[in-house]
Amino acid sequence: MKDNLKYWFATAVPVIVIIFILTYNKSKLETGIMKEKNGVYSVAVEQMNSVKMNSKLNYIGVTEAQNDIELISETAGKVERIFVA
C-alpha cells in the first residue's frame, strides 16, 4: 500500500506543479495583453516626398554561359531571310 501511495504522490505532485505554473503564466500573459490594448503608443509621422526614380540600372561584370554547345551547319552559307508564320 505504501508503494502505491509513493508512486501516486510522485506522479501527482509534478502534474499539480505543472498545472499551477501554466495557469500562472496564462494569467500573467492575459494581463500583459490587456495592458497593451489599453496602452498609448507614440508614433513618428513623416511627410511623404515625391522622388523621381532612375529606371536605368548599370552593372559591371562578366557573363558566362552555364552550358556550351558546338553548332555545326551541314552546308555553308548565310541566312538571307527568316519567315515567321
DRENTORKOL-3810 file (N, C-alpha, C; in nm, 4 decimals):
REM DRENTORKOL-3810
@n.u->0.0822; n.v->-0.1197; n.w->0.0000; ca.u->0.0000; ca.v->0.0000; ca.w->0.0000; c.u->0.0860; c.v->0.1253; c.w->0.0000
@n.u->0.1954; n.v->0.1242; n.w->0.0762; ca.u->0.2824; ca.v->0.2403; ca.w->0.0823; c.u->0.3510; c.v->0.2646; c.w->-0.0515
@n.u->0.3822; n.v->0.1559; n.w->-0.1235; ca.u->0.4449; ca.v->0.1713; ca.w->-0.2543; c.u->0.3501; c.v->0.2390; c.w->-0.3529
@n.u->0.2231; n.v->0.2003; n.w->-0.3512; ca.u->0.1246; ca.v->0.2634; ca.w->-0.4386; c.u->0.1093; c.v->0.4112; c.w->-0.4059
@n.u->0.1107; n.v->0.4435; n.w->-0.2792; ca.u->0.0989; ca.v->0.5826; ca.w->-0.2363; c.u->0.2211; c.v->0.6630; c.w->-0.2812
@n.u->0.3389; n.v->0.6047; n.w->-0.2765; ca.u->0.4607; ca.v->0.6740; ca.w->-0.3204; c.u->0.4547; c.v->0.7027; c.w->-0.4696
@n.u->0.4129; n.v->0.6040; n.w->-0.5493; ca.u->0.4035; ca.v->0.6245; ca.w->-0.6944; c.u->0.2988; c.v->0.7296; c.w->-0.7289
@n.u->0.1845; n.v->0.7257; n.w->-0.6613; ca.u->0.0797; ca.v->0.8235; ca.w->-0.6848; c.u->0.1288; c.v->0.9634; c.w->-0.6493
@n.u->0.1952; n.v->0.9758; n.w->-0.5353; ca.u->0.2484; ca.v->1.1040; ca.w->-0.4904; c.u->0.3556; c.v->1.1543; c.w->-0.5869
@n.u->0.4420; n.v->1.0637; n.w->-0.6334; ca.u->0.5490; ca.v->1.1016; ca.w->-0.7256; c.u->0.4926; c.v->1.1446; c.w->-0.8609
@n.u->0.3770; n.v->1.0958; n.w->-0.8978; ca.u->0.3138; ca.v->1.1328; ca.w->-1.0242; c.u->0.2267; c.v->1.2573; c.w->-1.0092
@n.u->0.1528; n.v->1.2668; n.w->-0.9007; ca.u->0.0562; ca.v->1.3745; ca.w->-0.8829; c.u->0.1233; c.v->1.5087; c.w->-0.8548
@n.u->0.2288; n.v->1.5099; n.w->-0.7770; ca.u->0.2926; ca.v->1.6366; ca.w->-0.7398; c.u->0.3492; c.v->1.7099; c.w->-0.8622
@n.u->0.4246; n.v->1.6438; n.w->-0.9493; ca.u->0.4728; ca.v->1.7175; ca.w->-1.0672; c.u->0.3596; c.v->1.7656; c.w->-1.1588
@n.u->0.2532; n.v->1.6867; n.w->-1.1711; ca.u->0.1396; ca.v->1.7286; ca.w->-1.2533; c.u->0.0743; c.v->1.8528; c.w->-1.1942
@n.u->0.0556; n.v->1.8544; n.w->-1.0638; ca.u->-0.0045; ca.v->1.9705; ca.w->-0.9977; c.u->0.0850; c.v->2.0933; c.w->-1.0119
@n.u->0.2148; n.v->2.0762; n.w->-0.9985; ca.u->0.3090; ca.v->2.1881; ca.w->-1.0135; c.u->0.3046; c.v->2.2424; c.w->-1.1562
@n.u->0.2998; n.v->2.1543; n.w->-1.2545; ca.u->0.2937; ca.v->2.1980; ca.w->-1.3944; c.u->0.1641; c.v->2.2734; c.w->-1.4215
@n.u->0.0529; n.v->2.2240; n.w->-1.3714; ca.u->-0.0760; ca.v->2.2931; ca.w->-1.3893; c.u->-0.0716; c.v->2.4305; c.w->-1.3243
@n.u->-0.0150; n.v->2.4398; n.w->-1.2064; ca.u->-0.0037; ca.v->2.5688; ca.w->-1.1384; c.u->0.0802; c.v->2.6664; c.w->-1.2199
@n.u->0.1932; n.v->2.6205; n.w->-1.2711; ca.u->0.2814; ca.v->2.7076; ca.w->-1.3493; c.u->0.2118; c.v->2.7538; c.w->-1.4773
@n.u->0.1410; n.v->2.6640; n.w->-1.5443; ca.u->0.0720; ca.v->2.7013; ca.w->-1.6672; c.u->-0.0393; c.v->2.8025; c.w->-1.6429
@n.u->-0.1169; n.v->2.7832; n.w->-1.5376; ca.u->-0.2241; ca.v->2.8796; ca.w->-1.5093; c.u->-0.1665; c.v->3.0145; c.w->-1.4674
@n.u->-0.0557; n.v->3.0134; n.w->-1.3935; ca.u->0.0074; ca.v->3.1390; ca.w->-1.3539; c.u->0.0596; c.v->3.2138; c.w->-1.4773
@n.u->0.1245; n.v->3.1416; n.w->-1.5684; ca.u->0.1755; ca.v->3.2055; ca.w->-1.6901; c.u->0.0629; c.v->3.2571; c.w->-1.7783
@n.u->-0.0486; n.v->3.1835; n.w->-1.7842; ca.u->-0.1621; ca.v->3.2265; ca.w->-1.8649; c.u->-0.2217; c.v->3.3558; c.w->-1.8097
@n.u->-0.2391; n.v->3.3639; n.w->-1.6784; ca.u->-0.2959; ca.v->3.4852; ca.w->-1.6201; c.u->-0.1994; c.v->3.6029; c.w->-1.6360
@n.u->-0.0710; n.v->3.5760; n.w->-1.6252; ca.u->0.0286; ca.v->3.6810; ca.w->-1.6438; c.u->0.0277; c.v->3.7315; c.w->-1.7885
@n.u->0.0137; n.v->3.6407; n.w->-1.8835; ca.u->0.0091; ca.v->3.6770; ca.w->-2.0244; c.u->-0.1167; c.v->3.7556; c.w->-2.0568
@n.u->-0.2306; n.v->3.7154; n.w->-2.0025; ca.u->-0.3560; ca.v->3.7853; ca.w->-2.0286; c.u->-0.3536; c.v->3.9267; c.w->-1.9718
@n.u->-0.2974; n.v->3.9480; n.w->-1.8550; ca.u->-0.2900; ca.v->4.0832; ca.w->-1.8003; c.u->-0.1950; c.v->4.1685; c.w->-1.8843
@n.u->-0.0908; n.v->4.1083; n.w->-1.9394; ca.u->0.0004; ca.v->4.1822; ca.w->-2.0268; c.u->-0.0671; c.v->4.2237; c.w->-2.1559
@n.u->-0.1529; n.v->4.1370; n.w->-2.2101; ca.u->-0.2266; ca.v->4.1698; ca.w->-2.3318; c.u->-0.3253; c.v->4.2820; c.w->-2.3043
@n.u->-0.3910; n.v->4.2788; n.w->-2.1901; ca.u->-0.4854; ca.v->4.3845; ca.w->-2.1551; c.u->-0.4138; c.v->4.5176; c.w->-2.1410
@n.u->-0.2938; n.v->4.5190; n.w->-2.0873; ca.u->-0.2186; ca.v->4.6432; ca.w->-2.0754; c.u->-0.1834; c.v->4.6983; c.w->-2.2122
@n.u->-0.1472; n.v->4.6097; n.w->-2.3061; ca.u->-0.1125; ca.v->4.6554; ca.w->-2.4397; c.u->-0.2325; c.v->4.7130; c.w->-2.5124
@n.u->-0.3514; n.v->4.6553; n.w->-2.4925; ca.u->-0.4709; ca.v->4.7053; ca.w->-2.5596; c.u->-0.5091; c.v->4.8429; c.w->-2.5090
@n.u->-0.4907; n.v->4.8691; n.w->-2.3814; ca.u->-0.5312; ca.v->4.9952; ca.w->-2.3229; c.u->-0.4190; c.v->5.0977; c.w->-2.3208
@n.u->-0.2990; n.v->5.0602; n.w->-2.3604; ca.u->-0.1842; ca.v->5.1496; ca.w->-2.3543; c.u->-0.1831; c.v->5.2500; c.w->-2.4679
@n.u->-0.1007; n.v->5.3509; n.w->-2.4514; ca.u->-0.0839; ca.v->5.4547; ca.w->-2.5526; c.u->0.0543; c.v->5.4379; c.w->-2.6123
@n.u->0.0598; n.v->5.4373; n.w->-2.7442; ca.u->0.1860; ca.v->5.4202; ca.w->-2.8136; c.u->0.2191; c.v->5.5472; c.w->-2.8903
@n.u->0.3434; n.v->5.5893; n.w->-2.8813; ca.u->0.3840; ca.v->5.7073; ca.w->-2.9561; c.u->0.4342; c.v->5.6631; c.w->-3.0928
@n.u->0.3997; n.v->5.7422; n.w->-3.1940; ca.u->0.4411; ca.v->5.7124; ca.w->-3.3306; c.u->0.5031; c.v->5.8367; c.w->-3.3912
@n.u->0.5894; n.v->5.8161; n.w->-3.4894; ca.u->0.6504; ca.v->5.9271; ca.w->-3.5622; c.u->0.5942; c.v->5.9279; c.w->-3.7034
@n.u->0.5503; n.v->6.0448; n.w->-3.7488; ca.u->0.4926; ca.v->6.0580; ca.w->-3.8817; c.u->0.5804; c.v->6.1525; c.w->-3.9620
@n.u->0.6110; n.v->6.1112; n.w->-4.0855; ca.u->0.6921; ca.v->6.1953; ca.w->-4.1724; c.u->0.6129; c.v->6.2310; c.w->-4.2972
@n.u->0.6431; n.v->6.3476; n.w->-4.3507; ca.u->0.5780; ca.v->6.3926; ca.w->-4.4729; c.u->0.6308; c.v->6.3125; c.w->-4.5905
@n.u->0.5410; n.v->6.2718; n.w->-4.6800; ca.u->0.5801; ca.v->6.1947; ca.w->-4.7960; c.u->0.6312; c.v->6.2886; c.w->-4.9044
@n.u->0.7457; n.v->6.2557; n.w->-4.9625; ca.u->0.8047; ca.v->6.3363; ca.w->-5.0679; c.u->0.8057; c.v->6.2576; c.w->-5.1974
@n.u->0.7866; n.v->6.3290; n.w->-5.3076; ca.u->0.7910; ca.v->6.2668; ca.w->-5.4390; c.u->0.9344; c.v->6.2704; c.w->-5.4896
@n.u->0.9844; n.v->6.1545; n.w->-5.5327; ca.u->1.1213; ca.v->6.1445; ca.w->-5.5807; c.u->1.1185; c.v->6.0768; c.w->-5.7170
@n.u->1.1898; n.v->6.1331; n.w->-5.8136; ca.u->1.1975; ca.v->6.0729; ca.w->-5.9455; c.u->1.3015; c.v->5.9614; c.w->-5.9414
@n.u->1.2586; n.v->5.8433; n.w->-5.9808; ca.u->1.3465; ca.v->5.7276; ca.w->-5.9775; c.u->1.4118; c.v->5.7083; c.w->-6.1140
@n.u->1.5380; n.v->5.6696; n.w->-6.1142; ca.u->1.6087; ca.v->5.6392; ca.w->-6.2375; c.u->1.5755; c.v->5.4961; c.w->-6.2773
@n.u->1.5221; n.v->5.4769; n.w->-6.3988; ca.u->1.4812; ca.v->5.3439; ca.w->-6.4397; c.u->1.5955; c.v->5.2633; c.w->-6.5009
@n.u->1.7112; n.v->5.3236; n.w->-6.5208; ca.u->1.8233; ca.v->5.2523; ca.w->-6.5802; c.u->1.9140; c.v->5.1993; c.w->-6.4696
@n.u->1.9564; n.v->5.0766; n.w->-6.4876; ca.u->2.0492; ca.v->5.0154; ca.w->-6.3942; c.u->2.1744; c.v->4.9769; c.w->-6.4703
@n.u->2.2884; n.v->5.0157; n.w->-6.4215; ca.u->2.4154; ca.v->4.9817; ca.w->-6.4843; c.u->2.4922; c.v->4.8874; c.w->-6.3935
@n.u->2.5325; n.v->4.7744; n.w->-6.4489; ca.u->2.6106; ca.v->4.6769; ca.w->-6.3754; c.u->2.7383; c.v->4.6476; c.w->-6.4526
@n.u->2.8453; n.v->4.6296; n.w->-6.3826; ca.u->2.9718; ca.v->4.5934; ca.w->-6.4436; c.u->3.0020; c.v->4.4498; c.w->-6.4034
@n.u->3.0370; n.v->4.3682; n.w->-6.5028; ca.u->3.0664; ca.v->4.2295; ca.w->-6.4697; c.u->3.0898; c.v->4.1475; c.w->-6.5941
@n.u->3.1087; n.v->4.0198; n.w->-6.5743; ca.u->3.1325; ca.v->3.9267; ca.w->-6.6834; c.u->3.0221; c.v->3.8221; c.w->-6.6803
@n.u->2.9664; n.v->3.7931; n.w->-6.7972; ca.u->2.8654; ca.v->3.6886; ca.w->-6.8058; c.u->2.9258; c.v->3.5678; c.w->-6.8747
@n.u->2.8937; n.v->3.4522; n.w->-6.8233; ca.u->2.9408; ca.v->3.3274; ca.w->-6.8816; c.u->2.8231; c.v->3.2321; c.w->-6.8921
@n.u->2.8239; n.v->3.1520; n.w->-6.9984; ca.u->2.7170; ca.v->3.0547; ca.w->-7.0177; c.u->2.7341; c.v->2.9389; c.w->-6.9213
@n.u->2.6223; n.v->2.8866; n.w->-6.8774; ca.u->2.6277; ca.v->2.7716; ca.w->-6.7886; c.u->2.6559; c.v->2.6447; c.w->-6.8693
@n.u->2.5959; n.v->2.6347; n.w->-6.9871; ca.u->2.6163; ca.v->2.5190; ca.w->-7.0750; c.u->2.6589; c.v->2.5694; c.w->-7.2125
@n.u->2.7576; n.v->2.5043; n.w->-7.2733; ca.u->2.8042; ca.v->2.5385; ca.w->-7.4081; c.u->2.7777; c.v->2.4210; c.w->-7.5008
@n.u->2.7448; n.v->2.4560; n.w->-7.6257; ca.u->2.7330; ca.v->2.3525; ca.w->-7.7282; c.u->2.8041; c.v->2.4008; c.w->-7.8530
@n.u->2.8499; n.v->2.3069; n.w->-7.9332; ca.u->2.9086; ca.v->2.3408; ca.w->-8.0617; c.u->2.8031; c.v->2.3149; c.w->-8.1667
@n.u->2.7797; n.v->2.4136; n.w->-8.2512; ca.u->2.6777; ca.v->2.4032; ca.w->-8.3543; c.u->2.7466; c.v->2.4105; c.w->-8.4891
@n.u->2.7340; n.v->2.3046; n.w->-8.5669; ca.u->2.7972; ca.v->2.2988; ca.w->-8.6985; c.u->2.6864; c.v->2.2812; c.w->-8.8013
@n.u->2.6849; n.v->2.3673; n.w->-8.9000; ca.u->2.5833; ca.v->2.3551; ca.w->-9.0045; c.u->2.6263; c.v->2.2511; c.w->-9.1075
@n.u->2.5277; n.v->2.1913; n.w->-9.1729; ca.u->2.5580; ca.v->2.0901; ca.w->-9.2740; c.u->2.6072; c.v->2.1547; c.w->-9.4025
@n.u->2.5578; n.v->2.2721; n.w->-9.4327; ca.u->2.6022; ca.v->2.3414; ca.w->-9.5538; c.u->2.6487; c.v->2.4798; c.w->-9.5158
@n.u->2.7441; n.v->2.5302; n.w->-9.5912; ca.u->2.7955; ca.v->2.6640; ca.w->-9.5662; c.u->2.7072; c.v->2.7663; c.w->-9.6348
@n.u->2.6997; n.v->2.8848; n.w->-9.5799; ca.u->2.6217; ca.v->2.9899; ca.w->-9.6414; c.u->2.5794; c.v->3.0911; c.w->-9.5379
@n.u->2.4934; n.v->3.1850; n.w->-9.5809; ca.u->2.4424; ca.v->3.2840; ca.w->-9.4872; c.u->2.2914; c.v->3.2910; c.w->-9.4976
@n.u->2.2281; n.v->3.3349; n.w->-9.3930; ca.u->2.0814; ca.v->3.3457; ca.w->-9.3873; c.u->2.0447; c.v->3.4779; c.w->-9.4515
@n.u->1.9601; n.v->3.4705; n.w->-9.5536; ca.u->1.9167; ca.v->3.5913; ca.w->-9.6219; c.u->1.7825; c.v->3.6411; c.w->-9.5714
@n.u->1.6923; n.v->3.5492; n.w->-9.5400; ca.u->1.5591; ca.v->3.5881; ca.w->-9.4914; c.u->1.5095; c.v->3.4857; c.w->-9.3896
@n.u->1.4317; n.v->3.5343; n.w->-9.2934; ca.u->1.3643; ca.v->3.4466; ca.w->-9.1971; c.u->1.2163; c.v->3.4758; c.w->-9.2064
@n.u->1.1372; n.v->3.3739; n.w->-9.2367; ca.u->0.9923; ca.v->3.3898; ca.w->-9.2498; c.u->0.9277; c.v->3.3440; c.w->-9.1199
@n.u->0.8484; n.v->3.4307; n.w->-9.0620; ca.u->0.7780; ca.v->3.3998; ca.w->-8.9372; c.u->0.6324; c.v->3.3827; c.w->-8.9672
@n.u->0.5747; n.v->3.2740; n.w->-8.9242; ca.u->0.4341; ca.v->3.2480; ca.w->-8.9522; c.u->0.3479; c.v->3.2916; c.w->-8.8373
END
